[in-house]
Amino acid sequence: MGPENRLPKRRLVLPADSSASPVVQKEKGSSSSGAAAYVAEEDTDALDCGVCFLPLKPPIFQCEVGHLLCSPCRDRLAAAGKCHVCGIATAGGYRRCHGMERLVESVRVSCPYAVHGCTARPAYYEQHGHRQTCAHAPCHCPAEGCDFVGSTAALWDHFSGVHGWPCTPQVLNDTKKGATSMLYRMFGHASVSLRDGFNFLLFDRHTNDDHGVVTCTNYLFLLNVVRQPNGRAISVFWIHPNAGASCGYGQGSSKKLKFELSYSWSAQVTADQLIANHSQKSEFVVVCTDLSDGLPSPDGCFQFLVLDSVIADRDRVSISITTRVVF
């Protein structure tokens, strides 16, 4: 949208006395001065900076008349020596507006993912950051023609209940310290039988901090098995809300998660058997996606290839693979 099409924004002008507190509508039934304030969405532009139009957050500054701006814009406009709106000189510089700071601290907005179960009400100026990390942000079903969108918990039920895809839950208990924790990191594997097509694996990891507080974190993975002319290719995708902001591969970000796949077997050699045992293992960075653009291309991710020539007879229909998340 160009500047000529921008709708005029309302500006909330406070009295020059920086101690003045704007009047807001507080939550019904509350009389506390510290109660959170709620404003209609169409009024929230009054809480934006008059220069950059981004949400105001402390520290907030004002001119002698009361026109508001954020700290970065105050620094950029300091050399002008006058207010960006009224043109009145700011000889002593813009002054802190503590009244507006108290207001923006109290104004709360509903999370856009409330329909998916989020009950958080972040401060207006923190809504973007909350949205980028909200665990209730929706992910999409990878089935062609299926428009289901929901949290990872809802997806888990949808995968098995609607599509009948294989879903395997696995609890990883890392709540012990010392040697037990080390053994978990070395041997915390999960064996899963994979059919051709989509298979889902849910790791429920339990960890504790130095104070003994246990944290439960769910990791939902899609393991896609595709038949190839010479074997089976297995691709792994980490299904995560806000994948672009939370994960480190596939849709970009700072956090990376590694995954390990291994396949092995051994048997007594018979007259018609050429291989007595076989073992292969790979550790790789897993692709992170919310599936909003469909299943990522296999060309952009690691594929674990198990050749037909090394597959055990017991694995001709479904293949038993050992998995591990590398934390």
Secondary structure, 3 states (H helix, E strand, C coil): CCHHHCCCCCCCCCCCCCCCCCCCCECCCCCCCCCCEECCHHHHHHHECCCCCCECCCCEEECCCCCEEEHHHHHHHHHHCECCCCCCECCCCCEECHHHHHHHHHEECCCCCHHHCCCCCCEHHHHHHHHHHCCCCCEECCCCCCCCEECHHHHHHHHHHHHCCCEEEEEEEECCCCHHHHHHHHHCCEEEEECCEEEEEEEEEEEECCCCCEEEEEEEEEEEEEEECCEEEEEEEEECCCHHHHCCCCCCCCCCCEEEEEEEEECCCCCCCCCCEEEEEEEEECEEECCCCCCCCHHHCCEEEEEHHHCCHHHCCCEEEEEEEEC
